[in-house]
Amino acid sequence: AILAAAAAAAIPPPLRPKDSICAELARSNCDLAQLDFLCDFEWNEHFAADPSLQRLGRLRQFLARVKTARAAIELQRESEDARDIPEEFIDPILQTVMDDPVLLPGSGQVVDRETIKRHLLSDNTDPFSRSPLDESMLQPAHELRERIQQWRRDV
């Protein structure tokens, strides 16, 4: 499934990098070994006449973008790790610095929007209070988001 999504994503350039498949793969811990294999295999030796080999170049470009984005994210994480991170900036579920903090109305906890959206894919409850929760109930924490962004600019 990852390979099919990656190949499809390689065709048009992403409109908004933060929301792209490329950015999602870069932020994730998924193994890119299968994509590396597809790109590194000597397909031309075995299928030289196949016109679909042209798409392989786009897949290689996509993989390079994922790796570049992953390296940039890792560099940002390392610089954040080297500093004292204010506790309120840390997502209580993933223990990472939040990008888009939201308040969960049932428990009053603040978590990163992407973290809770992933949770809601499999469970429509607040992970802290077990009260019913859906994405429309999330309350943006604008002030906290601004403080996190300022802190990151100061890094």
Residue pairs with C-beta under 8 A, 6 or more apart in sequence:
2 25
2 30
2 34
2 35
3 34
3 35
3 38
5 21
6 21
6 25
6 35
6 59
6 62
6 63
6 66
7 55
7 58
7 59
7 62
8 21
9 20
9 21
9 22
9 62
10 55
10 58
10 59
10 61
10 62
11 55
11 58
14 20
14 21
14 22
14 23
17 23
17 69
22 62
22 65
22 66
22 69
23 69
25 32
25 66
25 70
26 66
26 67
26 69
26 70
26 72
26 73
27 70
27 73
32 63
32 66
32 67
35 59
35 63
35 66
36 63
38 56
38 59
39 56
39 59
39 60
39 63
43 50
43 53
43 56
44 53
47 53
76 152
76 155
77 96
77 97
79 155
80 97
80 152
80 155
83 155
85 97
86 147
86 151
88 110
88 144
89 97
89 98
89 144
89 147
89 148
89 151
90 96
90 97
90 98
91 97
91 98
91 101
91 111
91 112
91 115
92 109
92 110
92 111
92 128
93 111
93 112
93 115
93 116
93 119
93 127
94 112
94 115
96 112
97 148
97 152
98 110
98 111
98 112
98 115
98 144
98 145
98 148
99 112
99 113
99 114
99 145
99 148
100 112
100 113
100 114
100 140
100 145
101 110
101 111
101 112
101 113
101 140
101 141
101 144
101 145
101 148
102 110
102 111
102 112
102 113
102 116
102 138
102 139
102 140
102 141
103 109
103 110
103 138
103 139
103 140
103 141
104 110
104 111
104 116
104 126
104 128
104 129
104 133
104 137
104 138
105 126
105 133
105 137
105 139
106 126
106 128
106 129
106 131
106 132
106 133
107 126
107 128
107 129
107 131
109 126
109 128
110 141
110 144
113 138
116 127
116 133
116 138
117 135
119 127
120 133
120 134
120 135
124 132
124 133
124 134
125 131
125 132
125 133
126 132
126 133
